[in-house]
Amino acid sequence: MIPDGLEKKIEEAGIIAVLVINDSEKAVPLAKTLLNSGITAMELTLRTDAALDSLKKITAEAPEMTAGAGTVLTPAQIAEVKSAGVEFAVTPGLNPNVMNAAADADIPFAPGICIPSEIECGVEAGCRILKYFHAEGMGGLKYLKGINTPYKFLGLRYIPLGGLNIDNMRNYLEAPEIIALGGSWIAPSKLIDAGDWDTIARNADAAVKIMNEVRG
């Protein structure tokens, strides 16, 4: 459910900054800070009242950012994020109603998985890129490689999120199963709330440096 052109953009990005924004006025400065450090993809989670307005501002004022919506839990939210102009949507779990709504709305979509039956549900719905959550809590890269073994011939790709950080991101990026990783440590909400763009930029710079070392 993610077209080839967008798949290429996500793979080239390598890192998807996972964000929680409480004040939409912080959205564009945050996006531009990330872009300046070389992070070109983001997942803005629908966990605050400011999320949709933040998405609208980013898609309008920072169009270079590949902007996606995360924590999409209902079919109604699919319609909302489409109106905000997002390029893709992801979920922490696999909800068939949300997955079907994304297909009906023609929104590129990656459902969350952590067990084989969820992989199979995603595959049946046409998904070839899946979100792996909670990555470290479930057993990390070793667990993912294990459950992906029966499906390896399908060429599935994964976006791991949960417990990733500057110390373990390299291992994930080196794995061919990983198209990109989700990083919530790069711009945690407390830094966004404080407008601490310098620290966010340093976090982003360090992550991009490792990504470039691994993927060139």
C-alpha beads as a LAMMPS data file, in Angstrom:
LAMMPS data file: protein, C-alpha beads

216 atoms
215 bonds

1 atom types
1 bond types

-500.0 500.0 xlo xhi
-500.0 500.0 ylo yhi
-500.0 500.0 zlo zhi

Masses

1 110.0

Atoms # bond

1 1 1 0.000 0.000 0.000
2 1 1 3.038 2.266 -0.389
3 1 1 3.831 3.162 -4.011
4 1 1 7.300 2.713 -5.448
5 1 1 8.085 6.432 -5.548
6 1 1 7.286 6.918 -1.879
7 1 1 9.074 3.703 -0.959
8 1 1 12.209 5.096 -2.575
9 1 1 11.882 8.370 -0.650
10 1 1 11.497 6.521 2.647
11 1 1 14.480 4.277 1.939
12 1 1 16.625 7.244 0.953
13 1 1 15.577 9.057 4.124
14 1 1 16.675 6.078 6.234
15 1 1 15.456 7.732 9.429
16 1 1 11.899 8.755 10.229
17 1 1 11.728 11.222 13.109
18 1 1 8.794 10.268 15.346
19 1 1 7.253 13.374 16.874
20 1 1 4.734 14.468 19.501
21 1 1 3.870 18.159 19.116
22 1 1 1.884 20.026 21.764
23 1 1 2.019 23.471 20.133
24 1 1 1.484 23.815 16.390
25 1 1 3.602 26.982 16.347
26 1 1 6.596 24.716 16.934
27 1 1 5.811 22.514 13.936
28 1 1 7.491 24.378 11.096
29 1 1 10.645 25.403 13.010
30 1 1 10.991 21.763 14.055
31 1 1 10.568 20.457 10.517
32 1 1 13.111 22.937 9.184
33 1 1 15.586 22.030 11.914
34 1 1 15.314 18.372 10.970
35 1 1 15.609 19.107 7.256
36 1 1 18.712 21.217 7.817
37 1 1 20.314 18.228 9.540
38 1 1 19.404 15.865 6.708
39 1 1 16.324 14.164 8.155
40 1 1 13.748 14.247 5.387
41 1 1 10.951 12.044 6.754
42 1 1 8.792 12.289 9.850
43 1 1 5.915 10.552 11.597
44 1 1 3.824 13.056 13.519
45 1 1 1.714 11.143 16.007
46 1 1 -1.955 11.936 16.562
47 1 1 -1.583 12.078 20.331
48 1 1 -2.267 15.764 20.946
49 1 1 -4.845 18.370 19.999
50 1 1 -2.148 20.186 18.030
51 1 1 -1.274 17.242 15.796
52 1 1 -3.537 17.874 12.798
53 1 1 -2.846 21.603 12.679
54 1 1 0.864 20.833 12.939
55 1 1 0.635 18.444 10.001
56 1 1 -1.171 21.036 7.900
57 1 1 1.500 23.635 8.633
58 1 1 4.367 21.293 7.857
59 1 1 2.910 20.051 4.570
60 1 1 2.228 23.649 3.518
61 1 1 5.388 25.382 4.742
62 1 1 8.010 22.623 4.686
63 1 1 7.047 20.594 1.606
64 1 1 10.530 19.063 1.355
65 1 1 9.662 16.965 4.395
66 1 1 8.071 13.592 3.683
67 1 1 5.348 14.005 6.278
68 1 1 3.427 11.065 7.660
69 1 1 0.866 10.622 10.400
70 1 1 1.285 8.106 13.198
71 1 1 -0.894 6.633 15.939
72 1 1 -3.793 6.596 13.488
73 1 1 -6.386 4.576 15.385
74 1 1 -9.724 5.108 13.609
75 1 1 -11.067 5.301 10.049
76 1 1 -12.182 8.882 10.753
77 1 1 -8.579 9.865 11.408
78 1 1 -7.622 8.572 7.972
79 1 1 -9.894 11.204 6.423
80 1 1 -8.460 13.864 8.733
81 1 1 -4.834 13.172 7.898
82 1 1 -5.620 13.040 4.195
83 1 1 -7.066 16.547 4.431
84 1 1 -3.884 17.606 6.221
85 1 1 -1.861 16.591 3.165
86 1 1 0.195 13.738 4.583
87 1 1 2.110 11.421 2.279
88 1 1 1.584 8.297 4.376
89 1 1 0.050 6.960 7.574
90 1 1 1.177 4.316 10.047
91 1 1 -0.353 2.595 13.043
92 1 1 1.138 0.946 16.138
93 1 1 -1.025 -2.137 15.561
94 1 1 -2.990 -3.788 12.796
95 1 1 -6.609 -2.627 12.661
96 1 1 -8.405 -3.961 9.557
97 1 1 -10.937 -1.110 9.633
98 1 1 -8.206 1.519 9.565
99 1 1 -6.275 -0.418 6.925
100 1 1 -9.344 -0.614 4.695
101 1 1 -10.096 3.075 5.212
102 1 1 -6.571 3.954 4.111
103 1 1 -6.980 1.843 0.975
104 1 1 -10.337 3.465 0.198
105 1 1 -8.836 6.933 0.705
106 1 1 -5.768 6.045 -1.392
107 1 1 -3.406 6.917 1.459
108 1 1 -0.124 4.988 1.524
109 1 1 -0.220 2.961 4.711
110 1 1 1.995 0.745 6.868
111 1 1 0.268 -1.188 9.666
112 1 1 2.043 -2.153 12.854
113 1 1 3.008 -5.781 13.376
114 1 1 4.799 -7.860 15.991
115 1 1 3.667 -11.451 15.293
116 1 1 3.402 -13.617 12.152
117 1 1 -0.399 -13.530 11.943
118 1 1 -0.266 -9.732 11.749
119 1 1 2.306 -9.933 8.968
120 1 1 -0.055 -12.207 7.056
121 1 1 -3.013 -9.858 7.550
122 1 1 -0.929 -6.988 6.242
123 1 1 0.262 -8.997 3.253
124 1 1 -3.294 -10.068 2.435
125 1 1 -4.287 -6.387 2.385
126 1 1 -1.495 -5.586 -0.059
127 1 1 1.037 -4.126 2.380
128 1 1 4.693 -4.808 1.631
129 1 1 6.077 -2.272 4.109
130 1 1 5.179 -2.889 7.739
131 1 1 5.876 -1.077 10.990
132 1 1 7.598 -3.258 13.618
133 1 1 6.469 -2.130 17.071
134 1 1 7.632 -2.301 19.874
135 1 1 10.937 -3.302 18.278
136 1 1 13.255 -3.668 21.251
137 1 1 10.493 -4.786 23.590
138 1 1 9.618 -7.672 21.273
139 1 1 13.181 -8.921 20.938
140 1 1 14.844 -6.489 18.578
141 1 1 16.307 -7.258 15.190
142 1 1 16.940 -10.933 15.997
143 1 1 13.240 -11.519 16.651
144 1 1 12.195 -9.668 13.507
145 1 1 14.575 -11.672 11.340
146 1 1 13.163 -14.844 12.858
147 1 1 9.494 -14.115 12.244
148 1 1 10.249 -12.767 8.773
149 1 1 11.927 -16.014 7.681
150 1 1 8.806 -17.639 6.148
151 1 1 7.986 -14.420 4.303
152 1 1 11.476 -13.521 3.112
153 1 1 10.644 -14.530 -0.451
154 1 1 8.010 -11.767 -0.516
155 1 1 10.619 -9.045 -0.088
156 1 1 8.832 -7.392 2.820
157 1 1 10.447 -4.316 4.366
158 1 1 10.048 -3.040 7.902
159 1 1 10.105 0.232 9.831
160 1 1 11.157 -0.593 13.404
161 1 1 10.109 1.708 16.224
162 1 1 10.352 1.393 19.974
163 1 1 13.531 1.377 22.020
164 1 1 15.746 2.480 19.152
165 1 1 18.499 4.969 19.904
166 1 1 21.832 6.280 18.755
167 1 1 23.578 3.176 20.141
168 1 1 21.568 0.469 18.369
169 1 1 20.394 2.191 15.192
170 1 1 23.407 1.022 13.180
171 1 1 22.497 -2.653 13.577
172 1 1 19.002 -2.012 12.267
173 1 1 20.138 0.078 9.307
174 1 1 22.587 -2.627 8.250
175 1 1 19.799 -5.213 7.931
176 1 1 18.329 -5.581 4.419
177 1 1 14.854 -6.081 5.885
178 1 1 14.859 -2.525 7.253
179 1 1 13.744 0.197 4.860
180 1 1 14.027 2.957 7.478
181 1 1 13.879 3.237 11.242
182 1 1 11.695 5.329 13.496
183 1 1 13.494 7.564 15.946
184 1 1 11.655 9.210 18.822
185 1 1 14.882 10.065 20.643
186 1 1 15.902 12.652 18.053
187 1 1 13.262 15.224 18.970
188 1 1 11.497 14.212 22.208
189 1 1 8.502 16.304 23.172
190 1 1 10.289 18.045 26.043
191 1 1 12.848 19.469 23.609
192 1 1 10.119 20.471 21.155
193 1 1 8.123 22.151 23.930
194 1 1 11.230 24.103 24.943
195 1 1 12.056 25.067 21.361
196 1 1 15.520 23.603 21.885
197 1 1 16.356 23.403 18.212
198 1 1 20.103 23.269 18.876
199 1 1 19.892 20.028 20.851
200 1 1 17.464 18.532 18.348
201 1 1 19.864 19.464 15.545
202 1 1 22.750 17.776 17.360
203 1 1 20.690 14.626 17.869
204 1 1 19.685 14.652 14.219
205 1 1 23.233 15.293 13.016
206 1 1 24.526 12.319 15.007
207 1 1 21.831 10.019 13.643
208 1 1 22.332 11.131 10.051
209 1 1 26.087 10.630 10.384
210 1 1 25.574 6.979 11.309
211 1 1 22.971 6.499 8.597
212 1 1 25.352 7.888 5.979
213 1 1 28.170 5.653 7.228
214 1 1 25.960 2.597 6.815
215 1 1 24.120 3.435 3.621
216 1 1 26.408 5.937 1.936

Bonds

1 1 1 2
2 1 2 3
3 1 3 4
4 1 4 5
5 1 5 6
6 1 6 7
7 1 7 8
8 1 8 9
9 1 9 10
10 1 10 11
11 1 11 12
12 1 12 13
13 1 13 14
14 1 14 15
15 1 15 16
16 1 16 17
17 1 17 18
18 1 18 19
19 1 19 20
20 1 20 21
21 1 21 22
22 1 22 23
23 1 23 24
24 1 24 25
25 1 25 26
26 1 26 27
27 1 27 28
28 1 28 29
29 1 29 30
30 1 30 31
31 1 31 32
32 1 32 33
33 1 33 34
34 1 34 35
35 1 35 36
36 1 36 37
37 1 37 38
38 1 38 39
39 1 39 40
40 1 40 41
41 1 41 42
42 1 42 43
43 1 43 44
44 1 44 45
45 1 45 46
46 1 46 47
47 1 47 48
48 1 48 49
49 1 49 50
50 1 50 51
51 1 51 52
52 1 52 53
53 1 53 54
54 1 54 55
55 1 55 56
56 1 56 57
57 1 57 58
58 1 58 59
59 1 59 60
60 1 60 61
61 1 61 62
62 1 62 63
63 1 63 64
64 1 64 65
65 1 65 66
66 1 66 67
67 1 67 68
68 1 68 69
69 1 69 70
70 1 70 71
71 1 71 72
72 1 72 73
73 1 73 74
74 1 74 75
75 1 75 76
76 1 76 77
77 1 77 78
78 1 78 79
79 1 79 80
80 1 80 81
81 1 81 82
82 1 82 83
83 1 83 84
84 1 84 85
85 1 85 86
86 1 86 87
87 1 87 88
88 1 88 89
89 1 89 90
90 1 90 91
91 1 91 92
92 1 92 93
93 1 93 94
94 1 94 95
95 1 95 96
96 1 96 97
97 1 97 98
98 1 98 99
99 1 99 100
100 1 100 101
101 1 101 102
102 1 102 103
103 1 103 104
104 1 104 105
105 1 105 106
106 1 106 107
107 1 107 108
108 1 108 109
109 1 109 110
110 1 110 111
111 1 111 112
112 1 112 113
113 1 113 114
114 1 114 115
115 1 115 116
116 1 116 117
117 1 117 118
118 1 118 119
119 1 119 120
120 1 120 121
121 1 121 122
122 1 122 123
123 1 123 124
124 1 124 125
125 1 125 126
126 1 126 127
127 1 127 128
128 1 128 129
129 1 129 130
130 1 130 131
131 1 131 132
132 1 132 133
133 1 133 134
134 1 134 135
135 1 135 136
136 1 136 137
137 1 137 138
138 1 138 139
139 1 139 140
140 1 140 141
141 1 141 142
142 1 142 143
143 1 143 144
144 1 144 145
145 1 145 146
146 1 146 147
147 1 147 148
148 1 148 149
149 1 149 150
150 1 150 151
151 1 151 152
152 1 152 153
153 1 153 154
154 1 154 155
155 1 155 156
156 1 156 157
157 1 157 158
158 1 158 159
159 1 159 160
160 1 160 161
161 1 161 162
162 1 162 163
163 1 163 164
164 1 164 165
165 1 165 166
166 1 166 167
167 1 167 168
168 1 168 169
169 1 169 170
170 1 170 171
171 1 171 172
172 1 172 173
173 1 173 174
174 1 174 175
175 1 175 176
176 1 176 177
177 1 177 178
178 1 178 179
179 1 179 180
180 1 180 181
181 1 181 182
182 1 182 183
183 1 183 184
184 1 184 185
185 1 185 186
186 1 186 187
187 1 187 188
188 1 188 189
189 1 189 190
190 1 190 191
191 1 191 192
192 1 192 193
193 1 193 194
194 1 194 195
195 1 195 196
196 1 196 197
197 1 197 198
198 1 198 199
199 1 199 200
200 1 200 201
201 1 201 202
202 1 202 203
203 1 203 204
204 1 204 205
205 1 205 206
206 1 206 207
207 1 207 208
208 1 208 209
209 1 209 210
210 1 210 211
211 1 211 212
212 1 212 213
213 1 213 214
214 1 214 215
215 1 215 216
